[in-house]
Amino acid sequence: MKTVGSYEAKTHLPRLLDEVAAGETIVITKHGHPVALLSPANPHKGQDVTVVINQLRILRQEIQLNGLSLQEMIDEGRRF
């Protein structure tokens, strides 16, 4: 992760934006202290939908309800 001072960020903003568009994340500092994070607006853009669906299916298999049904869990929450 790249770090730049606020003056450099102001002076070289177009170049920094090009770097961010290419996937770089940049920390902007003021007097040596981090004050802002310049990062891509949508880092997950372009992710394959089938990959995401498969990841959700795998996650679903890993979740254990310990014998409870979803309806029982909902009913349990409504009692409180």
HTML snippet that shows the backbone in 3Dmol.js (N, CA, C, O; Angstrom):
<script src="https://3Dmol.org/build/3Dmol-min.js"></script>
<div id="view" style="width:600px;height:400px;position:relative"></div>
<script>
const pdb = `
ATOM      1  N   MET A   1       0.851  -1.167   0.000  1.00  0.00           N
ATOM      2  CA  MET A   1       0.000   0.000   0.000  1.00  0.00           C
ATOM      3  C   MET A   1       0.898   1.232   0.000  1.00  0.00           C
ATOM      4  O   MET A   1       1.809   1.361   0.818  1.00  0.00           O
ATOM      5  N   LYS A   2       0.623   2.111  -0.917  1.00  0.00           N
ATOM      6  CA  LYS A   2       1.436   3.309  -1.089  1.00  0.00           C
ATOM      7  C   LYS A   2       0.955   4.413  -0.145  1.00  0.00           C
ATOM      8  O   LYS A   2      -0.239   4.518   0.135  1.00  0.00           O
ATOM      9  N   THR A   3       1.889   5.234   0.344  1.00  0.00           N
ATOM     10  CA  THR A   3       1.567   6.358   1.220  1.00  0.00           C
ATOM     11  C   THR A   3       2.106   7.638   0.608  1.00  0.00           C
ATOM     12  O   THR A   3       3.260   7.689   0.182  1.00  0.00           O
ATOM     13  N   VAL A   4       1.267   8.679   0.562  1.00  0.00           N
ATOM     14  CA  VAL A   4       1.708   9.982   0.051  1.00  0.00           C
ATOM     15  C   VAL A   4       1.206  11.076   0.988  1.00  0.00           C
ATOM     16  O   VAL A   4       0.180  10.924   1.651  1.00  0.00           O
ATOM     17  N   GLY A   5       1.944  12.172   1.029  1.00  0.00           N
ATOM     18  CA  GLY A   5       1.533  13.324   1.811  1.00  0.00           C
ATOM     19  C   GLY A   5       0.418  14.087   1.110  1.00  0.00           C
ATOM     20  O   GLY A   5       0.195  13.917  -0.089  1.00  0.00           O
ATOM     21  N   SER A   6      -0.277  14.925   1.865  1.00  0.00           N
ATOM     22  CA  SER A   6      -1.415  15.658   1.305  1.00  0.00           C
ATOM     23  C   SER A   6      -0.983  16.611   0.187  1.00  0.00           C
ATOM     24  O   SER A   6      -1.713  16.776  -0.791  1.00  0.00           O
ATOM     25  N   TYR A   7       0.175  17.232   0.313  1.00  0.00           N
ATOM     26  CA  TYR A   7       0.642  18.140  -0.740  1.00  0.00           C
ATOM     27  C   TYR A   7       0.901  17.370  -2.033  1.00  0.00           C
ATOM     28  O   TYR A   7       0.505  17.801  -3.117  1.00  0.00           O
ATOM     29  N   GLU A   8       1.572  16.224  -1.903  1.00  0.00           N
ATOM     30  CA  GLU A   8       1.842  15.407  -3.085  1.00  0.00           C
ATOM     31  C   GLU A   8       0.535  14.903  -3.702  1.00  0.00           C
ATOM     32  O   GLU A   8       0.399  14.854  -4.924  1.00  0.00           O
ATOM     33  N   ALA A   9      -0.423  14.531  -2.853  1.00  0.00           N
ATOM     34  CA  ALA A   9      -1.718  14.059  -3.360  1.00  0.00           C
ATOM     35  C   ALA A   9      -2.413  15.161  -4.153  1.00  0.00           C
ATOM     36  O   ALA A   9      -2.982  14.903  -5.214  1.00  0.00           O
ATOM     37  N   LYS A  10      -2.366  16.380  -3.640  1.00  0.00           N
ATOM     38  CA  LYS A  10      -2.995  17.506  -4.328  1.00  0.00           C
ATOM     39  C   LYS A  10      -2.284  17.786  -5.650  1.00  0.00           C
ATOM     40  O   LYS A  10      -2.926  18.034  -6.671  1.00  0.00           O
ATOM     41  N   THR A  11      -0.984  17.743  -5.622  1.00  0.00           N
ATOM     42  CA  THR A  11      -0.191  18.080  -6.798  1.00  0.00           C
ATOM     43  C   THR A  11      -0.272  17.010  -7.886  1.00  0.00           C
ATOM     44  O   THR A  11      -0.262  17.327  -9.075  1.00  0.00           O
ATOM     45  N   HIS A  12      -0.353  15.749  -7.478  1.00  0.00           N
ATOM     46  CA  HIS A  12      -0.299  14.646  -8.438  1.00  0.00           C
ATOM     47  C   HIS A  12      -1.586  13.821  -8.459  1.00  0.00           C
ATOM     48  O   HIS A  12      -1.547  12.621  -8.730  1.00  0.00           O
ATOM     49  N   LEU A  13      -2.714  14.448  -8.179  1.00  0.00           N
ATOM     50  CA  LEU A  13      -3.973  13.716  -8.095  1.00  0.00           C
ATOM     51  C   LEU A  13      -4.298  12.926  -9.363  1.00  0.00           C
ATOM     52  O   LEU A  13      -4.696  11.768  -9.240  1.00  0.00           O
ATOM     53  N   PRO A  14      -4.157  13.469 -10.560  1.00  0.00           N
ATOM     54  CA  PRO A  14      -4.473  12.664 -11.752  1.00  0.00           C
ATOM     55  C   PRO A  14      -3.654  11.374 -11.851  1.00  0.00           C
ATOM     56  O   PRO A  14      -4.187  10.329 -12.224  1.00  0.00           O
ATOM     57  N   ARG A  15      -2.369  11.444 -11.520  1.00  0.00           N
ATOM     58  CA  ARG A  15      -1.519  10.257 -11.563  1.00  0.00           C
ATOM     59  C   ARG A  15      -1.954   9.258 -10.496  1.00  0.00           C
ATOM     60  O   ARG A  15      -1.996   8.053 -10.743  1.00  0.00           O
ATOM     61  N   LEU A  16      -2.275   9.766  -9.314  1.00  0.00           N
ATOM     62  CA  LEU A  16      -2.715   8.881  -8.238  1.00  0.00           C
ATOM     63  C   LEU A  16      -4.040   8.202  -8.593  1.00  0.00           C
ATOM     64  O   LEU A  16      -4.243   7.029  -8.282  1.00  0.00           O
ATOM     65  N   LEU A  17      -4.933   8.939  -9.239  1.00  0.00           N
ATOM     66  CA  LEU A  17      -6.207   8.348  -9.650  1.00  0.00           C
ATOM     67  C   LEU A  17      -5.993   7.245 -10.686  1.00  0.00           C
ATOM     68  O   LEU A  17      -6.706   6.242 -10.682  1.00  0.00           O
ATOM     69  N   ASP A  18      -5.026   7.427 -11.561  1.00  0.00           N
ATOM     70  CA  ASP A  18      -4.699   6.374 -12.526  1.00  0.00           C
ATOM     71  C   ASP A  18      -4.216   5.113 -11.802  1.00  0.00           C
ATOM     72  O   ASP A  18      -4.575   3.998 -12.179  1.00  0.00           O
ATOM     73  N   GLU A  19      -3.410   5.298 -10.772  1.00  0.00           N
ATOM     74  CA  GLU A  19      -2.909   4.164 -10.000  1.00  0.00           C
ATOM     75  C   GLU A  19      -4.048   3.451  -9.276  1.00  0.00           C
ATOM     76  O   GLU A  19      -4.094   2.222  -9.225  1.00  0.00           O
ATOM     77  N   VAL A  20      -4.961   4.235  -8.720  1.00  0.00           N
ATOM     78  CA  VAL A  20      -6.106   3.659  -8.019  1.00  0.00           C
ATOM     79  C   VAL A  20      -7.000   2.904  -9.003  1.00  0.00           C
ATOM     80  O   VAL A  20      -7.505   1.828  -8.683  1.00  0.00           O
ATOM     81  N   ALA A  21      -7.193   3.458 -10.185  1.00  0.00           N
ATOM     82  CA  ALA A  21      -7.999   2.788 -11.205  1.00  0.00           C
ATOM     83  C   ALA A  21      -7.383   1.456 -11.604  1.00  0.00           C
ATOM     84  O   ALA A  21      -8.093   0.545 -12.030  1.00  0.00           O
ATOM     85  N   ALA A  22      -6.065   1.339 -11.468  1.00  0.00           N
ATOM     86  CA  ALA A  22      -5.363   0.095 -11.785  1.00  0.00           C
ATOM     87  C   ALA A  22      -5.379  -0.892 -10.610  1.00  0.00           C
ATOM     88  O   ALA A  22      -4.813  -1.981 -10.709  1.00  0.00           O
ATOM     89  N   GLY A  23      -6.029  -0.511  -9.495  1.00  0.00           N
ATOM     90  CA  GLY A  23      -6.159  -1.425  -8.360  1.00  0.00           C
ATOM     91  C   GLY A  23      -5.353  -1.063  -7.131  1.00  0.00           C
ATOM     92  O   GLY A  23      -5.486  -1.723  -6.101  1.00  0.00           O
ATOM     93  N   GLU A  24      -4.528  -0.045  -7.204  1.00  0.00           N
ATOM     94  CA  GLU A  24      -3.688   0.368  -6.072  1.00  0.00           C
ATOM     95  C   GLU A  24      -4.546   1.061  -5.011  1.00  0.00           C
ATOM     96  O   GLU A  24      -5.512   1.749  -5.341  1.00  0.00           O
ATOM     97  N   THR A  25      -4.191   0.877  -3.744  1.00  0.00           N
ATOM     98  CA  THR A  25      -4.798   1.624  -2.640  1.00  0.00           C
ATOM     99  C   THR A  25      -3.729   2.549  -2.087  1.00  0.00           C
ATOM    100  O   THR A  25      -2.590   2.136  -1.874  1.00  0.00           O
ATOM    101  N   ILE A  26      -4.100   3.809  -1.854  1.00  0.00           N
ATOM    102  CA  ILE A  26      -3.131   4.821  -1.429  1.00  0.00           C
ATOM    103  C   ILE A  26      -3.602   5.479  -0.135  1.00  0.00           C
ATOM    104  O   ILE A  26      -4.754   5.899  -0.025  1.00  0.00           O
ATOM    105  N   VAL A  27      -2.702   5.563   0.840  1.00  0.00           N
ATOM    106  CA  VAL A  27      -2.983   6.254   2.093  1.00  0.00           C
ATOM    107  C   VAL A  27      -2.470   7.686   1.954  1.00  0.00           C
ATOM    108  O   VAL A  27      -1.324   7.903   1.559  1.00  0.00           O
ATOM    109  N   ILE A  28      -3.314   8.654   2.277  1.00  0.00           N
ATOM    110  CA  ILE A  28      -2.917  10.066   2.247  1.00  0.00           C
ATOM    111  C   ILE A  28      -2.690  10.511   3.679  1.00  0.00           C
ATOM    112  O   ILE A  28      -3.536  10.322   4.553  1.00  0.00           O
ATOM    113  N   THR A  29      -1.520  11.110   3.899  1.00  0.00           N
ATOM    114  CA  THR A  29      -1.168  11.544   5.250  1.00  0.00           C
ATOM    115  C   THR A  29      -1.111  13.062   5.342  1.00  0.00           C
ATOM    116  O   THR A  29      -0.948  13.763   4.343  1.00  0.00           O
ATOM    117  N   LYS A  30      -1.250  13.542   6.556  1.00  0.00           N
ATOM    118  CA  LYS A  30      -1.083  14.972   6.837  1.00  0.00           C
ATOM    119  C   LYS A  30      -0.165  15.049   8.048  1.00  0.00           C
ATOM    120  O   LYS A  30      -0.499  14.559   9.127  1.00  0.00           O
ATOM    121  N   HIS A  31       0.981  15.661   7.860  1.00  0.00           N
ATOM    122  CA  HIS A  31       2.015  15.744   8.896  1.00  0.00           C
ATOM    123  C   HIS A  31       2.398  14.356   9.409  1.00  0.00           C
ATOM    124  O   HIS A  31       2.656  14.169  10.598  1.00  0.00           O
ATOM    125  N   GLY A  32       2.430  13.381   8.486  1.00  0.00           N
ATOM    126  CA  GLY A  32       2.863  12.038   8.832  1.00  0.00           C
ATOM    127  C   GLY A  32       1.786  11.122   9.397  1.00  0.00           C
ATOM    128  O   GLY A  32       2.053   9.949   9.659  1.00  0.00           O
ATOM    129  N   HIS A  33       0.581  11.631   9.588  1.00  0.00           N
ATOM    130  CA  HIS A  33      -0.502  10.827  10.152  1.00  0.00           C
ATOM    131  C   HIS A  33      -1.528  10.496   9.068  1.00  0.00           C
ATOM    132  O   HIS A  33      -1.954  11.390   8.337  1.00  0.00           O
ATOM    133  N   PRO A  34      -1.926   9.241   8.951  1.00  0.00           N
ATOM    134  CA  PRO A  34      -2.909   8.868   7.939  1.00  0.00           C
ATOM    135  C   PRO A  34      -4.241   9.585   8.171  1.00  0.00           C
ATOM    136  O   PRO A  34      -4.760   9.594   9.287  1.00  0.00           O
ATOM    137  N   VAL A  35      -4.790  10.184   7.112  1.00  0.00           N
ATOM    138  CA  VAL A  35      -6.072  10.882   7.228  1.00  0.00           C
ATOM    139  C   VAL A  35      -7.095  10.415   6.206  1.00  0.00           C
ATOM    140  O   VAL A  35      -8.291  10.643   6.390  1.00  0.00           O
ATOM    141  N   ALA A  36      -6.655   9.769   5.135  1.00  0.00           N
ATOM    142  CA  ALA A  36      -7.592   9.336   4.099  1.00  0.00           C
ATOM    143  C   ALA A  36      -7.048   8.112   3.379  1.00  0.00           C
ATOM    144  O   ALA A  36      -5.848   7.839   3.369  1.00  0.00           O
ATOM    145  N   LEU A  37      -7.975   7.396   2.784  1.00  0.00           N
ATOM    146  CA  LEU A  37      -7.635   6.205   2.015  1.00  0.00           C
ATOM    147  C   LEU A  37      -8.236   6.363   0.630  1.00  0.00           C
ATOM    148  O   LEU A  37      -9.446   6.536   0.482  1.00  0.00           O
ATOM    149  N   LEU A  38      -7.394   6.304  -0.371  1.00  0.00           N
ATOM    150  CA  LEU A  38      -7.821   6.392  -1.763  1.00  0.00           C
ATOM    151  C   LEU A  38      -7.799   4.966  -2.304  1.00  0.00           C
ATOM    152  O   LEU A  38      -6.736   4.358  -2.432  1.00  0.00           O
ATOM    153  N   SER A  39      -8.990   4.434  -2.624  1.00  0.00           N
ATOM    154  CA  SER A  39      -9.065   3.051  -3.087  1.00  0.00           C
ATOM    155  C   SER A  39     -10.057   2.940  -4.229  1.00  0.00           C
ATOM    156  O   SER A  39     -10.893   3.825  -4.412  1.00  0.00           O
ATOM    157  N   PRO A  40      -9.977   1.864  -4.998  1.00  0.00           N
ATOM    158  CA  PRO A  40     -10.907   1.691  -6.113  1.00  0.00           C
ATOM    159  C   PRO A  40     -12.353   1.729  -5.629  1.00  0.00           C
ATOM    160  O   PRO A  40     -12.671   1.201  -4.564  1.00  0.00           O
ATOM    161  N   ALA A  41     -13.224   2.353  -6.410  1.00  0.00           N
ATOM    162  CA  ALA A  41     -14.621   2.520  -6.021  1.00  0.00           C
ATOM    163  C   ALA A  41     -15.349   1.192  -5.946  1.00  0.00           C
ATOM    164  O   ALA A  41     -16.214   1.017  -5.088  1.00  0.00           O
ATOM    165  N   ASN A  42     -15.026   0.261  -6.813  1.00  0.00           N
ATOM    166  CA  ASN A  42     -15.703  -1.020  -6.832  1.00  0.00           C
ATOM    167  C   ASN A  42     -14.678  -2.131  -7.036  1.00  0.00           C
ATOM    168  O   ASN A  42     -14.492  -2.604  -8.157  1.00  0.00           O
ATOM    169  N   PRO A  43     -14.008  -2.552  -5.951  1.00  0.00           N
ATOM    170  CA  PRO A  43     -12.940  -3.536  -6.100  1.00  0.00           C
ATOM    171  C   PRO A  43     -13.427  -4.906  -6.546  1.00  0.00           C
ATOM    172  O   PRO A  43     -12.627  -5.702  -7.036  1.00  0.00           O
ATOM    173  N   HIS A  44     -14.734  -5.211  -6.390  1.00  0.00           N
ATOM    174  CA  HIS A  44     -15.251  -6.523  -6.753  1.00  0.00           C
ATOM    175  C   HIS A  44     -15.910  -6.516  -8.130  1.00  0.00           C
ATOM    176  O   HIS A  44     -16.499  -7.514  -8.544  1.00  0.00           O
ATOM    177  N   LYS A  45     -15.812  -5.418  -8.822  1.00  0.00           N
ATOM    178  CA  LYS A  45     -16.422  -5.313 -10.146  1.00  0.00           C
ATOM    179  C   LYS A  45     -15.823  -6.373 -11.073  1.00  0.00           C
ATOM    180  O   LYS A  45     -14.611  -6.586 -11.111  1.00  0.00           O
ATOM    181  N   GLY A  46     -16.695  -7.012 -11.800  1.00  0.00           N
ATOM    182  CA  GLY A  46     -16.240  -7.989 -12.761  1.00  0.00           C
ATOM    183  C   GLY A  46     -16.085  -9.394 -12.214  1.00  0.00           C
ATOM    184  O   GLY A  46     -15.625 -10.287 -12.925  1.00  0.00           O
ATOM    185  N   GLN A  47     -16.465  -9.604 -10.956  1.00  0.00           N
ATOM    186  CA  GLN A  47     -16.356 -10.943 -10.395  1.00  0.00           C
ATOM    187  C   GLN A  47     -17.422 -11.823 -11.039  1.00  0.00           C
ATOM    188  O   GLN A  47     -18.572 -11.408 -11.183  1.00  0.00           O
ATOM    189  N   ASP A  48     -17.044 -13.019 -11.421  1.00  0.00           N
ATOM    190  CA  ASP A  48     -17.913 -13.945 -12.115  1.00  0.00           C
ATOM    191  C   ASP A  48     -19.066 -14.377 -11.206  1.00  0.00           C
ATOM    192  O   ASP A  48     -18.842 -14.808 -10.074  1.00  0.00           O
ATOM    193  N   VAL A  49     -20.290 -14.261 -11.703  1.00  0.00           N
ATOM    194  CA  VAL A  49     -21.478 -14.585 -10.929  1.00  0.00           C
ATOM    195  C   VAL A  49     -21.499 -16.059 -10.540  1.00  0.00           C
ATOM    196  O   VAL A  49     -21.907 -16.397  -9.429  1.00  0.00           O
ATOM    197  N   THR A  50     -21.074 -16.921 -11.422  1.00  0.00           N
ATOM    198  CA  THR A  50     -21.083 -18.351 -11.098  1.00  0.00           C
ATOM    199  C   THR A  50     -20.113 -18.671  -9.960  1.00  0.00           C
ATOM    200  O   THR A  50     -20.377 -19.564  -9.155  1.00  0.00           O
ATOM    201  N   VAL A  51     -19.004 -17.954  -9.889  1.00  0.00           N
ATOM    202  CA  VAL A  51     -18.055 -18.149  -8.790  1.00  0.00           C
ATOM    203  C   VAL A  51     -18.702 -17.741  -7.471  1.00  0.00           C
ATOM    204  O   VAL A  51     -18.572 -18.447  -6.471  1.00  0.00           O
ATOM    205  N   VAL A  52     -19.395 -16.609  -7.464  1.00  0.00           N
ATOM    206  CA  VAL A  52     -20.051 -16.127  -6.246  1.00  0.00           C
ATOM    207  C   VAL A  52     -21.131 -17.117  -5.808  1.00  0.00           C
ATOM    208  O   VAL A  52     -21.243 -17.421  -4.620  1.00  0.00           O
ATOM    209  N   ILE A  53     -21.919 -17.619  -6.744  1.00  0.00           N
ATOM    210  CA  ILE A  53     -22.972 -18.578  -6.407  1.00  0.00           C
ATOM    211  C   ILE A  53     -22.363 -19.851  -5.815  1.00  0.00           C
ATOM    212  O   ILE A  53     -22.880 -20.384  -4.833  1.00  0.00           O
ATOM    213  N   ASN A  54     -21.291 -20.333  -6.395  1.00  0.00           N
ATOM    214  CA  ASN A  54     -20.623 -21.524  -5.850  1.00  0.00           C
ATOM    215  C   ASN A  54     -20.075 -21.276  -4.453  1.00  0.00           C
ATOM    216  O   ASN A  54     -20.136 -22.160  -3.598  1.00  0.00           O
ATOM    217  N   GLN A  55     -19.539 -20.076  -4.210  1.00  0.00           N
ATOM    218  CA  GLN A  55     -19.044 -19.733  -2.879  1.00  0.00           C
ATOM    219  C   GLN A  55     -20.186 -19.717  -1.867  1.00  0.00           C
ATOM    220  O   GLN A  55     -20.013 -20.158  -0.731  1.00  0.00           O
ATOM    221  N   LEU A  56     -21.360 -19.206  -2.275  1.00  0.00           N
ATOM    222  CA  LEU A  56     -22.524 -19.196  -1.385  1.00  0.00           C
ATOM    223  C   LEU A  56     -22.995 -20.618  -1.085  1.00  0.00           C
ATOM    224  O   LEU A  56     -23.384 -20.913   0.045  1.00  0.00           O
ATOM    225  N   ARG A  57     -22.965 -21.494  -2.078  1.00  0.00           N
ATOM    226  CA  ARG A  57     -23.354 -22.891  -1.858  1.00  0.00           C
ATOM    227  C   ARG A  57     -22.417 -23.574  -0.868  1.00  0.00           C
ATOM    228  O   ARG A  57     -22.865 -24.327  -0.004  1.00  0.00           O
ATOM    229  N   ILE A  58     -21.132 -23.316  -0.992  1.00  0.00           N
ATOM    230  CA  ILE A  58     -20.153 -23.897  -0.064  1.00  0.00           C
ATOM    231  C   ILE A  58     -20.391 -23.366   1.345  1.00  0.00           C
ATOM    232  O   ILE A  58     -20.360 -24.133   2.308  1.00  0.00           O
ATOM    233  N   LEU A  59     -20.629 -22.067   1.475  1.00  0.00           N
ATOM    234  CA  LEU A  59     -20.900 -21.461   2.779  1.00  0.00           C
ATOM    235  C   LEU A  59     -22.144 -22.079   3.410  1.00  0.00           C
ATOM    236  O   LEU A  59     -22.172 -22.362   4.608  1.00  0.00           O
ATOM    237  N   ARG A  60     -23.159 -22.281   2.595  1.00  0.00           N
ATOM    238  CA  ARG A  60     -24.408 -22.865   3.074  1.00  0.00           C
ATOM    239  C   ARG A  60     -24.196 -24.270   3.628  1.00  0.00           C
ATOM    240  O   ARG A  60     -24.832 -24.643   4.613  1.00  0.00           O
ATOM    241  N   GLN A  61     -23.321 -25.046   3.016  1.00  0.00           N
ATOM    242  CA  GLN A  61     -23.035 -26.396   3.490  1.00  0.00           C
ATOM    243  C   GLN A  61     -22.276 -26.377   4.812  1.00  0.00           C
ATOM    244  O   GLN A  61     -22.375 -27.318   5.600  1.00  0.00           O
ATOM    245  N   GLU A  62     -21.525 -25.315   5.058  1.00  0.00           N
ATOM    246  CA  GLU A  62     -20.715 -25.227   6.275  1.00  0.00           C
ATOM    247  C   GLU A  62     -21.519 -24.792   7.483  1.00  0.00           C
ATOM    248  O   GLU A  62     -21.086 -25.019   8.613  1.00  0.00           O
ATOM    249  N   ILE A  63     -22.675 -24.173   7.286  1.00  0.00           N
ATOM    250  CA  ILE A  63     -23.486 -23.665   8.397  1.00  0.00           C
ATOM    251  C   ILE A  63     -24.214 -24.836   9.062  1.00  0.00           C
ATOM    252  O   ILE A  63     -24.909 -25.604   8.397  1.00  0.00           O
ATOM    253  N   GLN A  64     -24.049 -24.961  10.363  1.00  0.00           N
ATOM    254  CA  GLN A  64     -24.672 -26.029  11.136  1.00  0.00           C
ATOM    255  C   GLN A  64     -25.800 -25.452  11.980  1.00  0.00           C
ATOM    256  O   GLN A  64     -25.596 -24.480  12.707  1.00  0.00           O
ATOM    257  N   LEU A  65     -26.995 -26.048  11.888  1.00  0.00           N
ATOM    258  CA  LEU A  65     -28.132 -25.583  12.668  1.00  0.00           C
ATOM    259  C   LEU A  65     -28.351 -26.426  13.919  1.00  0.00           C
ATOM    260  O   LEU A  65     -29.261 -26.154  14.703  1.00  0.00           O
ATOM    261  N   ASN A  66     -27.521 -27.446  14.106  1.00  0.00           N
ATOM    262  CA  ASN A  66     -27.598 -28.318  15.283  1.00  0.00           C
ATOM    263  C   ASN A  66     -28.991 -28.888  15.497  1.00  0.00           C
ATOM    264  O   ASN A  66     -29.492 -28.894  16.622  1.00  0.00           O
ATOM    265  N   GLY A  67     -29.621 -29.367  14.432  1.00  0.00           N
ATOM    266  CA  GLY A  67     -30.917 -30.013  14.539  1.00  0.00           C
ATOM    267  C   GLY A  67     -32.116 -29.080  14.501  1.00  0.00           C
ATOM    268  O   GLY A  67     -33.248 -29.556  14.420  1.00  0.00           O
ATOM    269  N   LEU A  68     -31.913 -27.793  14.555  1.00  0.00           N
ATOM    270  CA  LEU A  68     -33.025 -26.843  14.512  1.00  0.00           C
ATOM    271  C   LEU A  68     -33.416 -26.563  13.077  1.00  0.00           C
ATOM    272  O   LEU A  68     -32.579 -26.576  12.174  1.00  0.00           O
ATOM    273  N   SER A  69     -34.683 -26.313  12.881  1.00  0.00           N
ATOM    274  CA  SER A  69     -35.117 -25.860  11.565  1.00  0.00           C
ATOM    275  C   SER A  69     -35.086 -24.339  11.555  1.00  0.00           C
ATOM    276  O   SER A  69     -35.060 -23.706  12.611  1.00  0.00           O
ATOM    277  N   LEU A  70     -35.088 -23.774  10.402  1.00  0.00           N
ATOM    278  CA  LEU A  70     -35.092 -22.323  10.294  1.00  0.00           C
ATOM    279  C   LEU A  70     -36.333 -21.743  10.956  1.00  0.00           C
ATOM    280  O   LEU A  70     -36.246 -20.711  11.621  1.00  0.00           O
ATOM    281  N   GLN A  71     -37.494 -22.387  10.789  1.00  0.00           N
ATOM    282  CA  GLN A  71     -38.721 -21.895  11.395  1.00  0.00           C
ATOM    283  C   GLN A  71     -38.624 -21.906  12.920  1.00  0.00           C
ATOM    284  O   GLN A  71     -39.095 -20.976  13.574  1.00  0.00           O
ATOM    285  N   GLU A  72     -38.018 -22.948  13.492  1.00  0.00           N
ATOM    286  CA  GLU A  72     -37.840 -23.008  14.946  1.00  0.00           C
ATOM    287  C   GLU A  72     -36.951 -21.873  15.438  1.00  0.00           C
ATOM    288  O   GLU A  72     -37.199 -21.299  16.498  1.00  0.00           O
ATOM    289  N   MET A  73     -35.931 -21.555  14.677  1.00  0.00           N
ATOM    290  CA  MET A  73     -35.048 -20.452  15.058  1.00  0.00           C
ATOM    291  C   MET A  73     -35.786 -19.125  14.998  1.00  0.00           C
ATOM    292  O   MET A  73     -35.597 -18.270  15.863  1.00  0.00           O
ATOM    293  N   ILE A  74     -36.623 -18.948  13.989  1.00  0.00           N
ATOM    294  CA  ILE A  74     -37.406 -17.715  13.875  1.00  0.00           C
ATOM    295  C   ILE A  74     -38.373 -17.618  15.047  1.00  0.00           C
ATOM    296  O   ILE A  74     -38.490 -16.566  15.674  1.00  0.00           O
ATOM    297  N   ASP A  75     -39.074 -18.725  15.345  1.00  0.00           N
ATOM    298  CA  ASP A  75     -40.028 -18.729  16.456  1.00  0.00           C
ATOM    299  C   ASP A  75     -39.331 -18.440  17.780  1.00  0.00           C
ATOM    300  O   ASP A  75     -39.862 -17.708  18.615  1.00  0.00           O
ATOM    301  N   GLU A  76     -38.145 -19.010  17.974  1.00  0.00           N
ATOM    302  CA  GLU A  76     -37.391 -18.770  19.193  1.00  0.00           C
ATOM    303  C   GLU A  76     -37.064 -17.298  19.378  1.00  0.00           C
ATOM    304  O   GLU A  76     -37.137 -16.776  20.491  1.00  0.00           O
ATOM    305  N   GLY A  77     -36.709 -16.640  18.310  1.00  0.00           N
ATOM    306  CA  GLY A  77     -36.397 -15.202  18.368  1.00  0.00           C
ATOM    307  C   GLY A  77     -37.607 -14.343  18.639  1.00  0.00           C
ATOM    308  O   GLY A  77     -37.477 -13.257  19.203  1.00  0.00           O
ATOM    309  N   ARG A  78     -38.773 -14.800  18.255  1.00  0.00           N
ATOM    310  CA  ARG A  78     -40.004 -14.023  18.448  1.00  0.00           C
ATOM    311  C   ARG A  78     -40.476 -14.074  19.898  1.00  0.00           C
ATOM    312  O   ARG A  78     -41.262 -13.224  20.318  1.00  0.00           O
ATOM    313  N   ARG A  79     -40.018 -15.041  20.659  1.00  0.00           N
ATOM    314  CA  ARG A  79     -40.466 -15.156  22.047  1.00  0.00           C
ATOM    315  C   ARG A  79     -39.823 -14.104  22.956  1.00  0.00           C
ATOM    316  O   ARG A  79     -40.352 -13.804  24.026  1.00  0.00           O
ATOM    317  N   PHE A  80     -38.716 -13.559  22.547  1.00  0.00           N
ATOM    318  CA  PHE A  80     -37.993 -12.632  23.432  1.00  0.00           C
ATOM    319  C   PHE A  80     -38.409 -11.249  23.221  1.00  0.00           C
ATOM    320  O   PHE A  80     -37.900 -10.344  23.883  1.00  0.00           O
TER     321      PHE A  80
END
`;
const viewer = $3Dmol.createViewer("view");
viewer.addModel(pdb, "pdb");
viewer.setStyle({}, {cartoon: {color: "spectrum"}});
viewer.zoomTo();
viewer.render();
</script>
